[in-house]
Amino acid sequence: MNNRRRNLQACAAQPQRQRGVALLMVLLVVALVSVMAVTLSGRLQTTVLRTANFQQAEQAYWYWLSAEEIVRELLQREISESDGVVHQQQMWYQQTKSGSIYPVDGGAIKGEIQDLQSCFNLNALRVEDGVSSGSGAGTAPPSTAPQGNQSGTNTGTNTGTTGNNANTGANTGTNTGGSLAPDVLRERRKAQLRMLFMAADENIESYAVDVIVDSLADWLDSDDNIDGSYGAESVDYQSLQFPYRAANSWLVHVSELRLVRGVTARIYQQIKPYVCVIPRDNTLKLNINTVSKEQPALLHAVTVGAMSMGDAASYLASRRESGYESMDDARNNGAINDAATRGVQPKFVGNVPPNGVTAQTIGGALDDLDVKSKYFQLNAKIGYGDLTMATESQFLITSETAEVLYRGAGEP
């Protein structure tokens, strides 16, 4: 009797157990479907967001090209009207100074135009033997050495001419120094850059400057031979914790200076406002009409000490607002005329004049000054939707041509 009762109870409980298992299976299926739905929804949102980002980046890129075209037309028109003379009363400078933001469909553009001949061209230290040049003339000897590690923080492309010389025009400023032999011209450039470092940063040590100047000259030359007492080549960089090779070629972007031996983050930030890079061109012509009033160190250095810091500041404060039409016209300014008559006072690397190079043979004080410019840079920030893109574009502008030499996206 007891066994029969237990059998009846077991039969009665079996449907309840089956209903519990079915409920668990239903809950499991619902959970799996929910997880799949959430995953698919997340992926869909990511895909939609990625597509929107691509669309915004593409539209910002085309706004960038449009801004380039407007700047090229503006600069070429003003240079043609002024016969190549560039000064701070022209519209390109006034628009930059105003800090205007230009609305576009779905976003806005803010741009600043910089005269690349109102700063020190670091590529000027690339002076090859066998190429005689006036101290202000730009020469671009062909590069036969392989490109080194050039990992500046700005990603860009060089879109200009890559032949022996990217220039299609020539500056026509007064050159009082005549033609300099390559070894003398190289020492002049080193002395100028050394004096710029010393004037721009009062706390920098003389030894640190000597290391940077000689190392930069080695970085730019086409061989792996150390030139100078403080230079550095690939063998020095390959012994670092994160090794790389010297470029032995032109600088493409100013941020590459950070790779050169001796250039710390602090030194780079101090010198950055004073220097620039003109692609594949070692021209050094400083436009006295567009040098910033806050940068007398540039005039002091480029005149090889003929203008003291005080004289340079005095000139910039008294400079004619509409600029000077020629270097002869500029000599009506007392500071410029005094520099021409005073003569250069170079400070050589190591404070020791190289063999055969003296203050009398290194060229004149005004050799690297001019009132004309042909290299410019557009620094633009383009906002579209949720995207903000920082860009750089470099131009060669003359009355006959207007071409883009370099494009780069990203903060330097």
C-alpha positions, 0 to 999 in steps of 0.5 A, spaced: 500 500 500 505 504 501 509 503 495 503 504 491 502 511 494 509 513 493 508 511 486 502 515 485 505 521 488 511 521 484 507 521 477 503 527 480 509 531 481 513 529 474 508 534 470 510 540 475 518 538 474 517 538 467 513 545 467 519 548 471 524 546 466 520 549 460 520 555 464 527 555 465 529 554 458 524 560 456 527 564 460 534 562 457 532 563 450 529 570 452 536 572 456 540 570 449 535 574 445 536 580 449 544 579 449 544 579 442 539 584 441 543 589 445 550 587 442 547 588 435 544 595 437 551 597 440 554 595 433 549 598 429 550 605 433 558 604 432 557 603 425 552 609 424 557 613 429 563 611 424 560 613 418 558 620 421 565 621 423 567 619 416 562 624 413 564 629 417 572 628 416 571 628 408 567 635 409 572 638 413 577 636 408 573 639 402 573 645 407 580 645 408 581 645 400 576 651 399 580 655 404 587 654 401 584 656 394 581 662 397 588 664 401 592 662 394 588 667 390 588 673 396 596 672 397 597 672 389 593 678 388 596 682 393 603 680 391 602 682 384 599 688 386 605 690 390 610 687 386 612 682 391 613 687 397 609 684 403 608 688 409 603 688 415 598 692 412 596 688 407 589 684 407 592 677 409 595 680 415 589 684 417 585 678 417 589 674 421 590 679 426 583 680 427 582 672 429 575 672 425 571 665 424 568 664 418 561 660 418 560 655 413 554 650 412 554 646 418 561 648 421 566 654 421 573 655 419 578 659 423 585 661 419 591 664 420 596 666 415 604 666 416 609 669 412 615 663 412 620 669 411 618 672 418 622 666 421 628 662 421 628 657 416 632 651 419 633 648 412 638 654 411 643 649 415 643 644 409 649 647 405 652 642 400 660 643 398 661 644 391 655 649 391 657 656 391 651 661 393 650 668 395 649 668 403 641 670 401 640 665 395 637 659 396 639 653 393 636 646 393 641 641 391 639 634 390 638 629 395 641 622 393 641 619 400 636 615 403 630 618 407 632 617 415 627 616 421 622 623 420 617 621 425 615 628 427 608 629 430 605 632 424 602 627 419 603 631 412 605 630 405 609 634 401 606 636 394 610 641 391 616 640 386 621 635 388 627 637 383 633 641 385 630 647 387 623 648 389 623 655 387 620 658 381 622 665 383 627 669 386 628 674 392 631 680 389 633 684 396 640 687 396 645 682 397 651 686 400 656 680 402 657 678 395 658 670 393 660 666 399 664 659 399 659 653 401 664 652 408 663 659 409 656 660 408 655 654 412 659 657 418 655 663 417 648 659 418 651 656 424 653 662 427 646 665 426 642 660 429 647 659 435 645 667 436 638 666 435 638 660 440 642 665 445 637 671 444 631 667 445 632 663 451 637 667 456 637 661 460 640 656 455 647 654 456 652 655 451 654 648 450 647 645 449 646 650 443 653 648 440 651 641 440 644 643 437 647 647 432 652 642 430 647 636 430 642 639 426 647 641 421 649 633 421 642 631 421 641 635 414 647 634 410 647 628 405 652 624 409 654 620 415 660 624 417 660 628 423 661 635 421 664 639 427 666 638 434 659 637 437 655 634 431 651 627 431 650 622 426 646 616 426 651 612 430 649 617 436 642 616 435 642 608 434 645 608 441 639 611 444 633 607 448 629 607 442 634 608 436 633 611 429 637 614 424 639 621 422 635 623 416 641 626 412 636 630 408 631 636 408 627 637 414 619 636 412 616 639 418 619 643 424 617 638 429 623 634 426 627 638 430 625 635 436 629 629 434 635 632 433 640 631 439 640 636 445 633 639 443 629 637 449 622 639 450 623 645 454 628 648 448 623 646 443 618 650 446 622 656 447 625 656 440 619 654 436 616 661 435 622 663 431 623 657 427 620 654 421 621 649 415 621 651 408 620 645 404 626 643 400 629 650 400 635 653 404 633 660 403 634 664 408 631 671 407 628 675 413 622 680 411 623 686 415 616 688 414 613 682 417 617 680 423 613 680 429 615 686 434 615 681 439 621 677 436 627 682 435 632 676 437 630 674 429 633 681 427 639 680 432 641 673 429 640 674 422 644 680 422 649 676 425 649 681 431 650 687 427 643 689 430 643 689 438 637 686 441 635 693 443 637 696 436 632 690 433 627 692 438 627 699 436 627 698 429 621 694 430 617 699 434 619 705 429 617 701 423 613 704 418 606 701 418 606 700 411 613 697 410 618 699 406 618 698 398 626 696 398 632 695 402 634 702 400 628 705 402 629 701 409 636 704 410 632 710 411 631 707 418 636 709 423 637 702 426 638 698 419 643 703 417 647 703 423 647 695 422 650 696 415 655 700 417 657 697 424 658 690 421 657 683 423 659 680 430 658 673 429 658 668 435 661 662 432 660 655 435 664 653 441 666 661 441 672 659 436 672 661 429 673 656 424 679 656 419 679 661 414 672 664 417 672 671 420 668 677 421 671 680 415 669 674 410 663 671 413 658 676 409 655 683 410 649 685 416 644 686 411 645 680 406 639 676 409 634 681 409 629 683 404 622 686 404 619 681 399 616 674 401 614 668 397 613 662 402 607 662 406 603 658 411 596 657 412 594 654 419 587 653 419 582 650 424 576 647 421 570 645 425 564 641 422 559 637 426 562 634 432 569 634 429 575 639 429 581 638 425 587 642 425 591 643 419 597 646 415 598 648 408 604 651 405 605 655 399 609 658 394 606 664 391 609 669 386 605 673 381 606 668 376 604 662 380 601 659 386 602 652 388 601 648 395 608 645 397 606 641 403 599 639 407 599 636 414 593 635 419 594 634 426 597 639 432 605 640 431 
